[in-house]
């Protein structure tokens, strides 16, 4: 019986990459990571740091001690990238949003290596072919969609991972700006609070990513993570928190016009976070019908995964 596919994770110390590494190890896949000798230049959002306090150095040491194969290289160093890719079967890119253009380099390296069974480009958000978002996130989604078209044009086997709202961005603060914990007095709600959103922990994103990597049915498909217990409106989520703290929050609703104005007047990271919240809470970019010819609903294809529910996730903040 053949062994499991060898998986290479690019961006392994990021908010999502680290969880894909651990999920790959847990699934028994030979796991490889590309690590740079120089520090990255992306400035993490405070929310991300709060959810993922381990440093890059601590993670790399943990990877090494857990049996991960570390490969020195860089996405922008073609020779080292090709060399790394030739050692594996599946390539998963979890590089940050500022490295989207670097995926062009990965595509070129995959083409030269000629051995990759599957490529997961860096998406890990909403479906970039189905959204009504505004800048600054819109321009990132447009770039990600261009990467999709390039992959398809080059004939590279792929899987797109659409996981929507990370709990570390959207739930640990109930989408409140300038805080990293849920509010205990007042809460601001974008729109009427009745739009469904899809929430998932970063660890569960890692699990579903590896499930898809090991599943031939996910070849050349988009995998959508919209988990039944986590497909909720904010008007459904807030009462869960209120029950835990035995208190009713004072609620303020903000119109779309006010949100757009705030986005335009803010700088990074506030404008980016607001645009993400606007996309899900007002525009409903997690609400759509999938096409069985090109889409997979993760909860239906991987029913045995025991995911963390929104209700369970909020317990840690009580």
Steps between C-alpha positions, in 0.01 A plus 500: 500500500640838397581754771322831539593795281789718607375850576698827480361801685615846393447767765503239780534740794203721413157503663370224270822334384593377848166320534537335160842370608358345818202353314729346238712338770192373682366347178826312449614685190877551463510873570746753358522876557693770317673734744694816431823595668385863509191633685183582313379853440127459568370686805248279677163635602473511880205259486714243319782533752254459788364179349846369409751611765781262406797660324640379170807365679292308753288347226796393289657331802170322570475391137851362509434307822176359358650347189435773244762521225636857484621622162693826478374713213285789388198540275696764309807277454400289200777242531435424868125492442523252213735284707251496788200424278674205335507328840122495549164414344274779629581870540290716735565873504392680817706813442358829624290740296802714411664202327217425258712610203762249611267221394591575141848382599356185655302420185815534291691273737222239499500499121876448490499232769232307315409262783228674702170313539318794658553868573304695763555871431485747787129578532358393837222757503181554308449364148686753285270422207190578708513827694379857514778642716655847501862618508745438653399130514341507155836563333650202685213275388543621142868399513410160646248447219774579247714230661213253456475579130877464459500159672219381278664633185825321585316172557625465859285267713347705782266529796367836617423528872216742588469520877348848546527646853781393731394506863825683577389794283123500543401332826764557766386865503148458352627712208566801724787724395797567731447208736605135508228367734119501484329808648321484834300823488433626148514342156496661155323302228546570130171516315192335647689199638290251304752401231643148524876465540722192496740471795781250554803471727841518341579152632192360327604672176823301526306177552266554205790606276680172560176302463467657154868443419454128566169480312509439123142632479634848579721506190427811293222604737437778751440377854256718697509495881155605617439287807137453609549604866716796394289639216347778706391862505637743758151518647539128570860522627463789745235323714741205536755738654241682710388169649858411596560829683142526629464852367313677220725720287402844380473470122576764238432433132717672239373556145691394191552866409669564836719191464615600150583849625701355788691267266595789271617716791704228673848359442632144523413278680170660601383560143580140405318351798197724445484398134515131600219549751299696243540219246351238728264689730341736248562361152446137601796368305472163678145450373479323164413172331788275405544336160559123542700501176771716653427533873509283812324577829751394767243404764335257257818342364680479836222436754733323744701814576417618852519876457487769768162672509455873549342430836797289611753751371354784708541302825870590524416869551256458787 
